[in-house]
């Protein structure tokens, strides 16, 4: 009886430790979203849509042309609202996001002034950059 137990245990260990391949997991791995960069925001949002009003001369004193746009936005209070245009890691609290989304309590009109608001994809890019720390990258 003892020998039968040893043989059965050895068979279980052999099966459990088999080198045979297992079936692949049918659940695909999600594709990682590339980190949003300030360069992307500058080229896809500011250069494409904003510098027409926030260039030279800058409307409301805000110049969004490269290379000064970063220094004019991050941790800089809006002269109109007093809220920082960009608060790193806090897209909801950033006045730039509030103006782009037309949030309640903004001064003036929703951006883009006199035009169509930016797409949801570009808005997400801005939010992701801010929530990722608003780095100058």
C-alpha positions in Angstrom: 0.0 0.0 0.0 2.8 2.4 0.9 4.5 1.8 -2.5 1.2 2.5 -4.3 1.0 5.9 -2.4 4.6 6.8 -3.4 3.9 5.9 -7.1 0.7 8.0 -7.1 2.4 10.9 -5.4 5.3 10.8 -7.9 2.8 10.7 -10.8 1.0 13.8 -9.5 4.3 15.7 -9.0 5.4 14.7 -12.5 2.1 15.9 -14.1 2.1 19.1 -12.0 5.7 20.0 -12.9 5.4 19.1 -16.6 7.4 21.1 -19.0 4.6 20.9 -21.6 3.4 24.3 -22.8 0.1 25.6 -21.5 -2.6 27.1 -23.6 -2.1 30.9 -24.2 -4.2 33.3 -22.2 -7.0 34.4 -24.6 -7.3 37.8 -23.0 -5.2 40.2 -25.0 -2.9 42.6 -23.0 -4.0 46.2 -23.2 -1.9 48.4 -25.4 -0.1 50.9 -23.1 -1.1 54.5 -23.8 2.0 56.6 -24.5 2.7 59.3 -22.0 1.3 62.7 -23.0 4.1 65.2 -23.4 4.2 69.0 -23.4 5.6 68.8 -26.9 2.5 67.0 -28.0 0.3 69.6 -26.3 2.3 72.4 -27.8 2.1 71.1 -31.4 -1.3 69.6 -31.4 -3.2 72.1 -29.3 -1.5 75.4 -28.8 0.3 75.8 -32.2 -2.7 74.4 -34.1 -5.5 76.3 -32.3 -4.4 78.8 -29.7 -1.5 81.0 -30.9 -3.8 82.8 -33.3 -5.2 84.6 -30.2 -2.5 83.9 -27.6 0.5 84.7 -29.7 1.9 88.2 -30.4 0.2 90.3 -29.3 -1.2 87.9 -26.8 -4.9 88.1 -25.9 -5.3 88.4 -22.1 -1.6 88.7 -21.7 -1.2 84.9 -22.3 1.4 84.0 -24.9 1.2 80.3 -25.9 3.9 80.4 -28.5 6.9 78.1 -28.0 9.2 78.3 -26.1 7.6 80.6 -23.5 4.3 78.8 -23.3 5.4 76.3 -20.6 6.7 79.1 -18.3 3.5 81.1 -18.9 1.3 78.2 -17.8 2.6 75.9 -15.1 2.0 77.2 -11.6 1.2 80.6 -13.0 -2.1 82.3 -11.9 -4.5 83.6 -14.4 -4.6 87.4 -14.0 -8.4 87.2 -14.6 -9.3 84.3 -12.2 -6.3 84.0 -9.9 -6.4 80.2 -10.5 -3.2 78.7 -11.9 -3.5 77.9 -15.5 -1.8 74.5 -15.0 -1.6 72.8 -11.6 0.6 69.7 -12.0 -1.3 66.5 -11.3 -4.6 68.3 -11.1 -6.3 68.7 -14.4 -9.7 69.5 -12.8 -8.3 72.3 -10.8 -6.3 73.8 -13.7 -7.8 76.9 -15.2 -6.6 75.9 -18.7 -8.8 72.8 -18.6 -11.7 74.8 -17.1 -11.4 77.3 -20.0 -11.1 74.5 -22.7 -14.1 72.6 -21.3 -16.2 75.7 -20.6 -16.6 74.9 -16.9 -19.0 76.9 -14.7 -17.3 79.8 -13.1 -14.8 80.7 -15.8 -14.3 84.3 -16.7 -15.3 85.0 -20.3 -16.0 82.4 -22.9 -15.1 78.8 -23.4 -11.9 78.4 -25.5 -11.4 78.2 -28.4 -12.6 81.7 -28.6 -15.1 82.2 -31.5 -14.5 78.6 -32.7 -15.2 75.0 -32.1 -13.9 73.6 -28.8 -11.0 71.1 -29.2 -11.8 67.5 -29.8 -12.3 65.0 -26.9 -9.0 63.3 -28.0 -7.0 66.6 -27.7 -8.8 67.5 -24.4 -7.7 64.1 -23.1 -4.1 64.8 -24.2 -4.1 68.1 -22.2 -5.6 66.3 -19.2 -3.2 63.4 -19.4 -0.2 65.8 -19.6 -1.4 67.8 -16.6 -2.3 64.7 -14.5 1.1 63.1 -15.4 2.9 66.0 -13.6 2.8 68.7 -16.3 6.4 68.1 -17.2 8.4 70.2 -19.7 9.0 67.3 -22.1 
